[in-house]
Amino acid sequence: MRSEIKGLALIVIASFGISSLALWALGMTSFIPQFFTLAMTDSINPCTFVIYTMLLIALSVREISKRRLYLIGAAFIAAVYISYYLLGVGLLYFAGYLPLWVAGVAAIIFGAYTIATGLMEKSRIADKKGVKKRIFSSDATAVGAFTLGIIVSTTLLPCSAGSYLVYAIIISKAGQALALLLLALYNLVFVLPLVIILLAMGSVTESKRFSQAMVRRSRELSVVAGILLIAIGVWVLTGASL
Protein backbone atom coordinates (compact mmCIF):
# COMPACT_ATOMS: atom_id res chain seq x y z
CA MET A 1 0.00 0.00 0.00
CA ARG A 2 2.79 2.40 0.92
CA SER A 3 4.63 1.76 -2.37
CA GLU A 4 1.40 2.36 -4.29
CA ILE A 5 0.95 5.75 -2.63
CA LYS A 6 4.57 6.67 -3.29
CA GLY A 7 4.27 5.69 -6.95
CA LEU A 8 1.05 7.61 -7.42
CA ALA A 9 2.49 10.64 -5.61
CA LEU A 10 5.53 10.55 -7.91
CA ILE A 11 3.28 10.51 -10.98
CA VAL A 12 1.21 13.45 -9.72
CA ILE A 13 4.22 15.54 -8.68
CA ALA A 14 6.09 14.92 -11.94
CA SER A 15 2.99 15.63 -14.04
CA PHE A 16 2.20 18.85 -12.19
CA GLY A 17 5.82 19.99 -12.29
CA ILE A 18 6.26 19.48 -16.03
CA SER A 19 2.91 21.00 -16.99
CA SER A 20 3.27 23.97 -14.61
CA LEU A 21 6.76 24.83 -15.85
CA ALA A 22 5.73 24.57 -19.51
CA LEU A 23 2.55 26.64 -19.10
CA TRP A 24 4.43 29.22 -17.03
CA ALA A 25 6.96 29.54 -19.87
CA LEU A 26 4.06 30.06 -22.29
CA GLY A 27 2.53 32.74 -20.06
CA MET A 28 -0.53 30.59 -19.34
CA THR A 29 -0.32 30.14 -15.58
CA SER A 30 -4.06 30.70 -15.15
CA PHE A 31 -4.71 27.60 -17.26
CA ILE A 32 -2.54 25.30 -15.08
CA PRO A 33 -5.36 23.95 -12.84
CA GLN A 34 -7.62 23.16 -15.79
CA PHE A 35 -4.83 21.65 -17.87
CA PHE A 36 -3.59 19.53 -14.98
CA THR A 37 -7.11 18.32 -14.17
CA LEU A 38 -7.87 17.25 -17.75
CA ALA A 39 -4.49 15.64 -18.38
CA MET A 40 -4.49 13.75 -15.09
CA THR A 41 -8.04 12.41 -15.49
CA ASP A 42 -6.74 10.90 -18.71
CA SER A 43 -3.29 9.73 -17.60
CA ILE A 44 -4.29 8.08 -14.30
CA ASN A 45 -6.80 6.02 -16.20
CA PRO A 46 -7.75 2.44 -15.21
CA CYS A 47 -7.95 1.45 -18.87
CA THR A 48 -4.36 2.54 -19.49
CA PHE A 49 -3.16 0.54 -16.50
CA VAL A 50 -5.09 -2.55 -17.65
CA ILE A 51 -3.38 -2.46 -21.05
CA TYR A 52 0.03 -1.82 -19.50
CA THR A 53 -0.47 -4.61 -16.95
CA MET A 54 -1.18 -7.05 -19.78
CA LEU A 55 2.05 -6.01 -21.49
CA LEU A 56 4.08 -6.37 -18.28
CA ILE A 57 2.61 -9.80 -17.57
CA ALA A 58 3.46 -10.90 -21.10
CA LEU A 59 7.04 -9.66 -20.63
CA SER A 60 7.43 -11.27 -17.20
CA VAL A 61 6.41 -14.65 -18.62
CA ARG A 62 9.26 -14.36 -21.12
CA GLU A 63 11.77 -13.44 -18.41
CA ILE A 64 13.53 -10.67 -20.34
CA SER A 65 16.43 -8.59 -19.03
CA LYS A 66 15.99 -5.13 -17.51
CA ARG A 67 17.72 -3.50 -20.47
CA ARG A 68 15.37 -5.20 -22.90
CA LEU A 69 12.42 -4.27 -20.70
CA TYR A 70 13.37 -0.59 -20.96
CA LEU A 71 13.76 -0.83 -24.72
CA ILE A 72 10.44 -2.60 -25.27
CA GLY A 73 8.62 -0.39 -22.78
CA ALA A 74 10.02 2.78 -24.36
CA ALA A 75 8.96 1.63 -27.83
CA PHE A 76 5.44 0.88 -26.61
CA ILE A 77 5.13 4.25 -24.83
CA ALA A 78 6.48 6.12 -27.87
CA ALA A 79 3.89 4.43 -30.08
CA VAL A 80 1.07 5.39 -27.71
CA TYR A 81 2.33 8.99 -27.59
CA ILE A 82 2.59 9.33 -31.38
CA SER A 83 -0.78 7.65 -31.97
CA TYR A 84 -2.55 9.87 -29.45
CA TYR A 85 -0.88 13.01 -30.72
CA LEU A 86 -1.99 12.30 -34.28
CA LEU A 87 -5.48 11.56 -33.04
CA GLY A 88 -5.41 14.87 -31.21
CA VAL A 89 -4.45 16.72 -34.38
CA GLY A 90 -7.54 15.28 -36.02
CA LEU A 91 -9.68 16.24 -33.03
CA LEU A 92 -8.31 19.80 -33.18
CA TYR A 93 -9.49 20.17 -36.75
CA PHE A 94 -12.95 18.90 -35.79
CA ALA A 95 -13.06 20.88 -32.53
CA GLY A 96 -12.30 24.14 -34.28
CA TYR A 97 -15.86 24.15 -35.63
CA LEU A 98 -17.48 23.65 -32.22
CA PRO A 99 -18.39 26.42 -29.77
CA LEU A 100 -16.73 26.36 -26.35
CA TRP A 101 -19.93 25.51 -24.48
CA VAL A 102 -19.93 22.09 -26.20
CA ALA A 103 -16.76 21.28 -24.26
CA GLY A 104 -18.57 22.04 -21.00
CA VAL A 105 -21.55 19.84 -21.83
CA ALA A 106 -19.30 17.03 -23.09
CA ALA A 107 -17.21 17.15 -19.89
CA ILE A 108 -20.28 16.84 -17.66
CA ILE A 109 -21.77 14.01 -19.73
CA PHE A 110 -18.53 12.07 -19.94
CA GLY A 111 -17.82 12.74 -16.25
CA ALA A 112 -21.15 11.19 -15.30
CA TYR A 113 -20.49 8.26 -17.65
CA THR A 114 -17.05 7.69 -16.09
CA ILE A 115 -18.49 7.67 -12.57
CA ALA A 116 -21.33 5.31 -13.53
CA THR A 117 -19.09 2.79 -15.32
CA GLY A 118 -16.58 3.00 -12.49
CA LEU A 119 -19.17 2.24 -9.80
CA MET A 120 -20.52 -0.63 -11.88
CA GLU A 121 -16.90 -1.75 -12.50
CA LYS A 122 -17.68 -1.98 -16.19
CA SER A 123 -14.72 -2.07 -18.56
CA ARG A 124 -14.54 0.71 -21.14
CA ILE A 125 -11.84 -1.01 -23.20
CA ALA A 126 -12.91 -1.95 -26.72
CA ASP A 127 -12.28 -5.61 -27.67
CA LYS A 128 -10.45 -6.48 -24.44
CA LYS A 129 -10.06 -10.16 -25.38
CA GLY A 130 -8.62 -9.24 -28.77
CA VAL A 131 -6.16 -6.84 -27.14
CA LYS A 132 -4.99 -9.51 -24.70
CA LYS A 133 -4.48 -11.97 -27.55
CA ARG A 134 -2.42 -9.47 -29.55
CA ILE A 135 -0.25 -8.57 -26.55
CA PHE A 136 0.60 -12.17 -25.67
CA SER A 137 1.20 -13.19 -29.29
CA SER A 138 3.39 -10.21 -30.26
CA ASP A 139 7.17 -10.45 -30.45
CA ALA A 140 9.15 -9.22 -27.43
CA THR A 141 11.08 -6.71 -29.55
CA ALA A 142 11.11 -2.93 -29.83
CA VAL A 143 9.52 -3.10 -33.27
CA GLY A 144 6.83 -5.49 -32.04
CA ALA A 145 6.11 -3.28 -29.01
CA PHE A 146 5.91 -0.15 -31.17
CA THR A 147 3.48 -1.82 -33.57
CA LEU A 148 1.47 -3.13 -30.63
CA GLY A 149 1.34 0.34 -29.07
CA ILE A 150 -0.15 1.79 -32.24
CA ILE A 151 -2.74 -0.99 -32.50
CA VAL A 152 -3.91 -1.02 -28.89
CA SER A 153 -4.13 2.79 -28.71
CA THR A 154 -7.48 2.55 -30.46
CA THR A 155 -8.79 0.37 -27.62
CA LEU A 156 -8.27 3.25 -25.17
CA LEU A 157 -10.55 5.63 -27.09
CA PRO A 158 -13.74 4.79 -25.14
CA CYS A 159 -11.82 5.70 -21.96
CA SER A 160 -10.05 8.83 -23.17
CA ALA A 161 -12.21 10.33 -25.90
CA GLY A 162 -14.23 12.49 -23.49
CA SER A 163 -11.31 14.24 -21.79
CA TYR A 164 -9.40 14.52 -25.03
CA LEU A 165 -12.30 16.04 -26.96
CA VAL A 166 -12.98 18.56 -24.20
CA TYR A 167 -9.32 19.56 -24.16
CA ALA A 168 -9.19 19.79 -27.97
CA ILE A 169 -12.20 22.12 -28.06
CA ILE A 170 -10.69 24.39 -25.40
CA ILE A 171 -7.22 24.70 -26.95
CA SER A 172 -8.54 25.00 -30.53
CA LYS A 173 -9.51 28.58 -29.63
CA ALA A 174 -5.86 29.45 -28.85
CA GLY A 175 -4.50 29.42 -32.41
CA GLN A 176 -3.03 26.55 -34.44
CA ALA A 177 0.65 26.77 -33.40
CA LEU A 178 -0.10 27.10 -29.68
CA ALA A 179 -2.78 24.40 -29.85
CA LEU A 180 -0.31 21.90 -31.36
CA LEU A 181 2.20 22.73 -28.63
CA LEU A 182 -0.43 22.32 -25.90
CA LEU A 183 -1.45 19.02 -27.48
CA ALA A 184 2.16 17.78 -27.26
CA LEU A 185 2.29 18.79 -23.58
CA TYR A 186 -1.00 17.03 -22.82
CA ASN A 187 0.22 13.79 -24.35
CA LEU A 188 3.49 14.01 -22.45
CA VAL A 189 1.49 14.04 -19.19
CA PHE A 190 -0.75 11.29 -20.59
CA VAL A 191 2.12 8.82 -21.02
CA LEU A 192 4.09 9.98 -17.96
CA PRO A 193 2.62 7.34 -15.59
CA LEU A 194 3.80 4.61 -17.97
CA VAL A 195 7.28 6.14 -18.10
CA ILE A 196 7.47 6.37 -14.30
CA ILE A 197 6.26 2.79 -13.86
CA LEU A 198 8.87 1.64 -16.37
CA LEU A 199 11.81 3.53 -14.84
CA ALA A 200 11.00 3.86 -11.15
CA MET A 201 9.73 0.43 -10.22
CA GLY A 202 13.05 -1.29 -10.93
CA SER A 203 11.89 -4.61 -12.42
CA VAL A 204 9.12 -6.27 -14.40
CA THR A 205 7.70 -7.77 -11.20
CA GLU A 206 7.58 -4.47 -9.31
CA SER A 207 6.18 -2.59 -12.31
CA LYS A 208 3.51 -5.25 -12.77
CA ARG A 209 2.62 -5.13 -9.07
CA PHE A 210 2.13 -1.37 -9.10
CA SER A 211 0.13 -1.39 -12.33
CA GLN A 212 -2.10 -4.17 -11.03
CA ALA A 213 -2.66 -2.19 -7.82
CA MET A 214 -3.93 0.74 -9.90
CA VAL A 215 -6.26 -1.60 -11.78
CA ARG A 216 -7.67 -2.88 -8.48
CA ARG A 217 -8.45 0.71 -7.53
CA SER A 218 -10.15 1.42 -10.85
CA ARG A 219 -13.44 2.15 -9.11
CA GLU A 220 -11.98 4.95 -6.99
CA LEU A 221 -9.90 6.33 -9.86
CA SER A 222 -12.95 6.42 -12.15
CA VAL A 223 -15.06 8.26 -9.57
CA VAL A 224 -12.35 10.86 -8.95
CA ALA A 225 -11.80 11.32 -12.70
CA GLY A 226 -15.54 11.73 -13.28
CA ILE A 227 -15.89 14.35 -10.55
CA LEU A 228 -12.95 16.32 -11.93
CA LEU A 229 -14.41 16.20 -15.45
CA ILE A 230 -17.74 17.51 -14.20
CA ALA A 231 -15.88 20.32 -12.42
CA ILE A 232 -14.16 21.20 -15.71
CA GLY A 233 -17.54 21.22 -17.44
CA VAL A 234 -18.93 23.66 -14.89
CA TRP A 235 -15.80 25.83 -15.28
CA VAL A 236 -16.27 25.98 -19.06
CA LEU A 237 -20.00 26.71 -18.88
CA THR A 238 -19.46 29.57 -16.42
CA GLY A 239 -17.50 31.55 -18.97
CA ALA A 240 -14.03 29.99 -19.11
CA SER A 241 -11.46 30.94 -21.74
CA LEU A 242 -7.74 30.53 -22.35
C-alpha positions in Angstrom: 0.0 0.0 0.0 2.8 2.4 0.9 4.6 1.8 -2.4 1.4 2.4 -4.3 1.0 5.7 -2.6 4.6 6.7 -3.3 4.3 5.7 -7.0 1.0 7.6 -7.4 2.5 10.6 -5.6 5.5 10.6 -7.9 3.3 10.5 -11.0 1.2 13.5 -9.7 4.2 15.5 -8.7 6.1 14.9 -11.9 3.0 15.6 -14.0 2.2 18.8 -12.2 5.8 20.0 -12.3 6.3 19.5 -16.0 2.9 21.0 -17.0 3.3 24.0 -14.6 6.8 24.8 -15.9 5.7 24.6 -19.5 2.6 26.6 -19.1 4.4 29.2 -17.0 7.0 29.5 -19.9 4.1 30.1 -22.3 2.5 32.7 -20.1 -0.5 30.6 -19.3 -0.3 30.1 -15.6 -4.1 30.7 -15.2 -4.7 27.6 -17.3 -2.5 25.3 -15.1 -5.4 23.9 -12.8 -7.6 23.2 -15.8 -4.8 21.6 -17.9 -3.6 19.5 -15.0 -7.1 18.3 -14.2 -7.9 17.2 -17.7 -4.5 15.6 -18.4 -4.5 13.8 -15.1 -8.0 12.4 -15.5 -6.7 10.9 -18.7 -3.3 9.7 -17.6 -4.3 8.1 -14.3 -6.8 6.0 -16.2 -7.7 2.4 -15.2 -7.9 1.4 -18.9 -4.4 2.5 -19.5 -3.2 0.5 -16.5 -5.1 -2.5 -17.6 -3.4 -2.5 -21.0 0.0 -1.8 -19.5 -0.5 -4.6 -16.9 -1.2 -7.1 -19.8 2.1 -6.0 -21.5 4.1 -6.4 -18.3 2.6 -9.8 -17.6 3.5 -10.9 -21.1 7.0 -9.7 -20.6 7.4 -11.3 -17.2 6.4 -14.6 -18.6 9.3 -14.4 -21.1 11.8 -13.4 -18.4 13.5 -10.7 -20.3 16.4 -8.6 -19.0 16.0 -5.1 -17.5 17.7 -3.5 -20.5 15.4 -5.2 -22.9 12.4 -4.3 -20.7 13.4 -0.6 -21.0 13.8 -0.8 -24.7 10.4 -2.6 -25.3 8.6 -0.4 -22.8 10.0 2.8 -24.4 9.0 1.6 -27.8 5.4 0.9 -26.6 5.1 4.3 -24.8 6.5 6.1 -27.9 3.9 4.4 -30.1 1.1 5.4 -27.7 2.3 9.0 -27.6 2.6 9.3 -31.4 -0.8 7.7 -32.0 -2.5 9.9 -29.4 -0.9 13.0 -30.7 -2.0 12.3 -34.3 -5.5 11.6 -33.0 -5.4 14.9 -31.2 -4.4 16.7 -34.4 -7.5 15.3 -36.0 -9.7 16.2 -33.0 -8.3 19.8 -33.2 -9.5 20.2 -36.7 -13.0 18.9 -35.8 -13.1 20.9 -32.5 -12.3 24.1 -34.3 -15.9 24.2 -35.6 -17.5 23.6 -32.2 -18.4 26.4 -29.8 -16.7 26.4 -26.4 -19.9 25.5 -24.5 -19.9 22.1 -26.2 -16.8 21.3 -24.3 -18.6 22.0 -21.0 -21.6 19.8 -21.8 -19.3 17.0 -23.1 -17.2 17.1 -19.9 -20.3 16.8 -17.7 -21.8 14.0 -19.7 -18.5 12.1 -19.9 -17.8 12.7 -16.3 -21.2 11.2 -15.3 -20.5 8.3 -17.6 -17.0 7.7 -16.1 -18.5 7.7 -12.6 -21.3 5.3 -13.5 -19.1 2.8 -15.3 -16.6 3.0 -12.5 -19.2 2.2 -9.8 -20.5 -0.6 -11.9 -16.9 -1.7 -12.5 -17.7 -2.0 -16.2 -14.7 -2.1 -18.6 -14.5 0.7 -21.1 -11.8 -1.0 -23.2 -12.9 -1.9 -26.7 -12.3 -5.6 -27.7 -10.5 -6.5 -24.4 -10.1 -10.2 -25.4 -8.6 -9.2 -28.8 -6.2 -6.8 -27.1 -5.0 -9.5 -24.7 -4.5 -12.0 -27.5 -2.4 -9.5 -29.5 -0.2 -8.6 -26.6 0.6 -12.2 -25.7 1.2 -13.2 -29.3 3.4 -10.2 -30.3 7.2 -10.5 -30.5 9.1 -9.2 -27.4 11.1 -6.7 -29.5 11.1 -2.9 -29.8 9.5 -3.1 -33.3 6.8 -5.5 -32.0 6.1 -3.3 -29.0 5.9 -0.1 -31.2 3.5 -1.8 -33.6 1.5 -3.1 -30.6 1.3 0.3 -29.1 -0.2 1.8 -32.2 -2.7 -1.0 -32.5 -3.9 -1.0 -28.9 -4.1 2.8 -28.7 -7.5 2.5 -30.5 -8.8 0.4 -27.6 -8.3 3.3 -25.2 -10.5 5.6 -27.1 -13.7 4.8 -25.1 -11.8 5.7 -22.0 -10.0 8.8 -23.2 -12.2 10.3 -25.9 -14.2 12.5 -23.5 -11.3 14.2 -21.8 -9.4 14.5 -25.0 -12.3 16.0 -27.0 -13.0 18.6 -24.2 -9.3 19.6 -24.2 -9.2 19.8 -28.0 -12.2 22.1 -28.1 -10.7 24.4 -25.4 -7.2 24.7 -27.0 -8.5 25.0 -30.5 -9.5 28.6 -29.6 -5.9 29.5 -28.9 -4.5 29.4 -32.4 -3.0 26.6 -34.4 0.7 26.8 -33.4 -0.1 27.1 -29.7 -2.8 24.4 -29.9 -0.3 21.9 -31.4 2.2 22.7 -28.6 -0.4 22.3 -25.9 -1.4 19.0 -27.5 2.2 17.8 -27.3 2.3 18.8 -23.6 -1.0 17.0 -22.8 0.2 13.8 -24.3 3.5 14.0 -22.4 1.5 14.0 -19.2 -0.8 11.3 -20.6 2.1 8.8 -21.0 4.1 10.0 -18.0 2.6 7.3 -15.6 3.8 4.6 -18.0 7.3 6.1 -18.1 7.5 6.4 -14.3 6.3 2.8 -13.9 8.9 1.6 -16.4 11.8 3.5 -14.8 11.0 3.9 -11.1 9.7 0.4 -10.2 13.1 -1.3 -10.9 11.9 -4.6 -12.4 9.1 -6.3 -14.4 7.7 -7.8 -11.2 7.6 -4.5 -9.3 6.2 -2.6 -12.3 3.5 -5.2 -12.8 2.6 -5.1 -9.1 2.1 -1.4 -9.1 0.1 -1.4 -12.3 -2.1 -4.2 -11.0 -2.7 -2.2 -7.8 -3.9 0.7 -9.9 -6.3 -1.6 -11.8 -7.7 -2.9 -8.5 -8.4 0.7 -7.5 -10.1 1.4 -10.8 -13.4 2.1 -9.1 -12.0 4.9 -7.0 -9.9 6.3 -9.9 -12.9 6.4 -12.2 -15.1 8.3 -9.6 -12.4 10.9 -9.0 -11.8 11.3 -12.7 -15.5 11.7 -13.3 -15.9 14.4 -10.5 -12.9 16.3 -11.9 -14.4 16.2 -15.4 -17.7 17.5 -14.2 -15.9 20.3 -12.4 -14.2 21.2 -15.7 -17.5 21.2 -17.4 -18.9 23.7 -14.9 -15.8 25.8 -15.3 -16.3 26.0 -19.1 -20.0 26.7 -18.9 -19.5 29.6 -16.4 -17.5 31.5 -19.0 -14.0 30.0 -19.1 -11.5 30.9 -21.7 -7.7 30.5 -22.3 
